């Protein structure tokens, strides 16, 4: 079928497809939100303070593209390397950590496009741990894959991703 569920298996180039790095689009938007520059700057400052390298652009046709909503809708982000902790990657969902609300991709993925020649394994825990499934083709709805999360699938509960080229 293009994906498989497996148990426990024990970095980071990213960009928004066809948009400036870090731009978040809502369905139907044709331009970045008005505060794109200030959000992007805050994200770059946070990354630099954490000692993370700034994310280079992923070449077109490489890796995968994750989406916030099912059916490849809403905000999108491309990756061509492993993501150990999606909570640390600037993203489309806000998480209130008590003092700050930080936008990230942790527990925020609902669909994925997998470019030809690539595959990705999605994990419910960070550091590539916990229940997982592997996709070698597009998955339009993570709820259709039997899993441990709300609704019995993998929707909105992915914390890390392993991405590789298929040989």
C-alpha positions in Angstrom: 0.0 0.0 0.0 2.8 2.5 0.5 3.0 2.6 4.2 3.6 0.2 7.1 3.2 0.4 10.8 6.1 -0.9 12.9 7.1 -0.8 16.6 10.0 1.1 18.1 13.1 2.0 16.2 15.6 3.7 17.8 19.2 17.4 12.0 17.5 19.5 9.8 16.9 21.0 6.4 13.4 22.5 6.0 11.4 25.0 4.0 7.9 25.9 3.1 7.1 24.7 -0.5 7.3 27.6 -2.9 7.4 30.1 -0.1 10.0 32.0 1.8 11.5 29.8 4.6 9.2 30.0 7.7 6.2 31.5 5.9 2.9 30.0 7.2 -0.1 30.1 4.8 -3.7 29.5 5.6 -6.0 27.8 3.1 -6.6 30.1 0.2 -3.9 32.6 1.1 -1.7 33.9 -1.7 0.7 35.9 0.4 2.4 35.4 3.8 0.6 36.7 6.9 1.3 40.4 7.6 3.6 39.6 10.5 5.7 37.1 8.6 8.9 39.0 8.9 8.6 39.5 12.7 7.6 35.8 13.2 10.5 34.6 11.0 12.9 36.8 12.8 11.8 35.6 16.2 12.2 32.0 15.0 15.7 32.7 13.7 16.7 34.3 17.0 15.3 31.3 18.9 17.1 28.9 16.7 20.4 30.8 17.0 20.0 31.1 20.8 19.5 27.3 21.0 22.7 26.9 18.9 20.8 25.4 15.9 22.0 26.1 12.4 19.7 28.2 10.2 17.7 25.9 7.9 18.8 25.9 4.3 16.3 25.5 1.5 15.3 22.0 0.4 15.7 21.5 -3.4 12.5 21.0 -5.3 11.6 17.3 -5.6 13.6 16.1 -2.6 12.3 14.5 0.6 8.8 15.0 1.9 6.2 17.7 2.4 4.2 17.6 5.6 0.8 19.4 6.0 -1.1 20.6 9.0 -4.5 19.4 7.7 -5.7 16.3 5.9 -5.8 16.2 2.1 -2.6 18.2 1.8 -4.3 21.4 3.1 -3.1 24.4 5.1 0.5 25.1 6.2 3.2 23.0 4.6 6.8 22.3 5.3 9.4 20.3 3.3 12.2 18.3 4.8 14.9 16.2 3.3 16.7 15.1 6.5 15.8 13.5 9.8 13.8 15.6 12.4 14.6 14.4 15.9 12.2 16.7 17.7 9.4 18.5 15.8 8.7 20.6 18.9 12.0 22.4 18.1 11.0 23.1 14.4 9.2 26.4 13.7 5.8 25.4 12.4 2.1 25.8 12.0 0.7 24.9 15.4 0.9 26.9 18.6 1.7 25.2 21.9 1.3 27.0 25.2 4.2 26.1 27.4 3.0 28.2 30.3 4.9 31.5 29.6 5.2 31.6 25.8 3.2 30.3 22.9 5.6 28.8 20.4 4.7 27.7 16.9 6.1 24.3 15.9 5.4 21.1 14.1 5.1 18.7 17.1 1.8 16.8 17.1 0.7 18.9 14.2 0.9 16.7 11.0 -2.2 15.3 9.3 -1.0 14.4 5.8 2.3 14.0 3.8 3.4 14.1 0.2 6.4 11.8 -0.4 8.5 12.7 -3.4 9.5 9.8 -5.8 12.6 7.9 -4.5 12.1 9.0 -0.9 10.5 7.4 2.2 9.8 8.6 5.7 9.2 6.9 9.1 6.9 8.9 11.4 7.3 8.4 15.2 4.9 9.3 18.0 7.8 10.1 20.4 10.9 12.4 19.9 14.3 10.9 19.1 12.7 8.4 16.8 11.1 6.3 19.5 7.6 4.9 20.0 5.1 3.5 17.6 5.8 4.4 14.0 4.7 4.0 10.4 6.6 4.3 7.2 5.3 6.0 4.1 6.8 5.6 0.6 3.9 7.4 -1.1 1.5 10.2 -0.3 -0.8 9.8 2.7 -3.8 12.2 2.6 -5.1 11.5 6.1 -3.0 10.1 9.0 -6.3 9.0 10.7 -6.6 6.2 8.0 -3.5 4.5 9.4 -4.2 2.5 12.5 -2.3 4.0 15.4 -2.3 4.9 19.1 -3.6 8.5 18.9 -6.9 10.2 19.3 -9.3 8.7 16.7 -7.3 5.5 16.4 -4.8 6.8 13.9 -1.6 8.9 13.7 -3.2 12.3 13.1 -1.7 15.2 15.1 0.6 13.0 17.2 3.9 12.8 15.3 7.0 14.0 17.2 9.9 12.9 15.0 10.7 11.8 11.5 13.4 9.7 9.8 13.7 10.6 6.1 15.8 8.6 3.6 16.3 8.1 -0.2 15.1 4.8 -1.5 17.9 2.9 -3.3 
